[in-house]
Amino acid sequence: MSDLDQITAALERLFEEEGHRVVFWNDPEGEFQTTLRLLELDGVTKLELDRIGALEAKVRIEREEPEGKFLLYSPAEEPDYEDDWLLDIRLYSRSFRADRPSILLQQLGLHNQGLRLHLAERRKFLDSKERLGRLKALVAPDDTAADLDRKMMAVVARADQPELFNIVRTVFHAWTEAGDDVDLDRPPDCWAQMEKFDLDAPFWQMVRATFGYHEEGPSPKNLLLRLMLTDYAHRLKADVPQALRSLLLPSTGWPNAVVCLAQWRDSSSRGSSYDRLSAEAATVLKVEEHLPGLDVEHLGDVMTFLCVEKRIASCLRERVQSTAETIDADAIRAVARRRQAGHWASTAVAGSPAAPRRALHAVYDALVAAAEFFDLRNRHQAGFDYPDAGALYRAYETELHRFDQLYRLFCEAADLAESEGWNILKELRAALESCYVNWYLTALALAWGRFLEPPGGLLGRWRIDFLPNQHEFYVRHVLPWVEEAENRRAFVIISDAFRYEAARELAAELNGRYRFEATLSSQLGVLPSYTALGMAALLPHGSLAYKDKDVLVDGRPSGAGDRDAILKAVGGMACKADELLAKKKDEGREFVRDSRVVYIYHNKVDATGDDAKTEGETFQAVRQAIDALAALVGYVVNNLNGHYVVVTADHGFLFTETMPGETDRSKLGDRPEGTVLAKKRYLLGRNLPDQPAVYHGRTQATAGAEGDMEFWVPKGANRFHFVGGARFIHGGAMPQEVVVPVLTVRHVRGKAAQETKARPVSVQVLGGSHRITTARHRFQLLQMEPVGDRVRPVTLKVAVYEGEEPVTNVESVTFDSASGDMDERKKWVQLVLQERPYNKKTPYRLVLRDAETGIEQQGVGVTIDRAFTDDF
């Protein structure tokens, strides 16, 4: 752009945009006299003050043309006040300079004429129209030279905000934009631009004032290392190694270093670079070499390096193993949840090769499951001594099923961690496996077995007083509902091998959904606990019987292809889950329109576990089944107007990670005469002899099946043989196989529906007034109620803000306590205040924000009153 174009544009802005009537242009060198004559401004009169008298100009401007616009040009300096005949006009008008810095001053809207020299020194930066345009968007009229430099740095670095922390993080982030390899000895590309435009010196001045970093040859690498090490030292509850202490920033710079890095980790746009650069910094600083000897108590609050996270996870695993006999599960859980809410193990933050968050999160889930398993074991160390079968059954319903559930959850989490290359759980896995197989299953089998055999055992009378039997399912759970009114329809979802402990999880999931109310009970499953008999028992029937190995329902076959015909006799139908889910809402409603009873068959667990090739994926299949059944119930309720849904199973199962050995086999020798069906876990036949290694019973007693069919099932968790898969079994009498879930789901309507809305647990800041007077301040937070089905855990990001900008580090805190004790639901969070000027009259706020949604849950006023800067 030529001088004439620039001057024209600058003057038009003064007259048109800013609305000035009179503009003085002093040109002491007289270099723009020619330009003045070429200048054309619509509606503006040019007066040359060296050619016209001051009085004449004054009269014309104020008397003759009081509404006119005038440009008053003088090839001289602005006169002193006492010599200025036009002073009164000058005081209400605008001054203009045509030299490049002055034009820039005008373009940027800056008031301070003293910045002209500074702008001249930054000419290389300002020569670009694009850079100038981006700078203009950031500049404020009262900016100082330092403000301008900082905003120029933001333009060069392409920072989100012209604030030093943001600029520093953006410069560091640029290291990771060049490719996969990061070379800290080669400054990021934008740093060359900083040096090119002479912004490096002011950058280091600001860094020194903010962080205390200063050395003869400052570099981005050294700044990064010192910031990282200082952040590490701040949270470390131990001494920093002597070899590294010289790299720590001065104590006055610690607060800003901590806040800067915490905000970097919390950044959605820059957080990924933190993962990579912290790993590079940890390697250079040799942090990992200094970690042996440090325990969870020393490192528990450190978030700086991934290697620290690994160390904490390893230490926590060792603690679970070494203290298994006396474990404090609450303490293990507190550490795990704190780490899962933090930078490295949070699933709310995207994972990467530099930060395998899913794996780390799973490691902590596994440790919590193991700790709770051992804690439960310690409470039952003496075994399971209950007075009768009913008491033991009820104990399994209320508590003992947790052994199976925690074992599954541990294995599921450990599998996920190992699938991503994290094998730190190997020894713990072996210890928990041994406890589950050799202690729990054995002790439970012995305790339950005492109530099975004659005289007076369950095998002779397969009934527990307070409990319905599985073959009574239809008359107890379906018939009363459909008979109560003509237009009622019942939906029954039968998931093959879906056991009670998994149904507990499904119930919690459904009770967390709006307008759903799920109630879990159980029924005593048939024995042998296998699919053909269990499925037949769930159908409407007057009688069950055997024809050879086939189970008859009212004299008719009851295989998968026969169930629809049986249900049609009661106005019902049968279908597969996948078949139903494939239908759109209108198609689904038409599909079930003429049926009052709809049986929906789902098969994930049994299909996976009963195949030798896939039985190792059993627990994965259980997780998929829980998710699929929740979706299926949702489809029935929301698409098919299902107001009453019952989820149940034909039987449960037993599964262990390890293959059974010879001691787990009940040897039969030759099959007894009269055998009609022999499987791993049961044998059916007639006139079977007694055998000491088996339970011997009649299906008439255990399934209500007419006729003389008898069975053998191995005692405990044994198998008859290991043909095919051997880790997944069912057919026997263990509680895991015969405690069959009955999950009743009702669609809640009207006013009561409001009570079913799930919500995150509420958290309040304790204390009436909050005044921060030191660099560090602790706030106490209270989880207002225990978590439950309708009250979900929440992870909050906590920080103090001025407007929308945090002035402290951002801390993540998880509130997930199920305790009824208010004191156990209190947590402290410590925030570090950025070192900068504060005004005690400025409104600051402590903000609690949902980490998942970003929605503010609570904000309270905070006063920051720091009379002096203290040592950190």
Order of alpha helices (4+ residues) and beta strands (2+ residues): alpha-beta-alpha-beta-alpha-beta-alpha-beta-alpha-alpha-alpha-alpha-alpha-alpha-alpha-alpha-alpha-alpha-alpha-alpha-alpha-alpha-alpha-alpha-alpha-alpha-alpha-alpha-beta-alpha-beta-alpha-beta-beta-beta-alpha-beta-alpha-alpha-beta-alpha-alpha-beta-beta-beta-beta-beta-alpha-beta-beta-beta-alpha-beta-beta-beta-beta-beta-beta-beta-beta-beta-beta-beta-beta
